[in-house]
């Protein structure tokens, strides 16, 4: 299905559809990546060759393995969408609800970072 998607994508002619395809691809890339990471210890030789034979019908094809692991790699030249996020501003504006104290405890450990957040969250006095 991944290979089919990639081939279908090459036939797209409208830029708006490229954007939609890119978003779908990134969604599935993350889902596959997460699944592979969560199950990495299960990927033993027995997983790929359950009955021990290379050509048994229940063996997983090496082509499939190559396609899946290639699919989950971060694409070179792909911008990281989080680079444009001003996380300090988000924290300062109350992005994390008060009933999640452990979430705030985490960034507070980065003292200089959190000092910047606190400065941003201070109300401006308007006094010059």
Helices and strands as residue ranges (DSSP letters): H 2-10, H 15-38, G 40-42, H 45-48, H 62-71, G 81-84, H 87-92, H 101-108, H 111-121
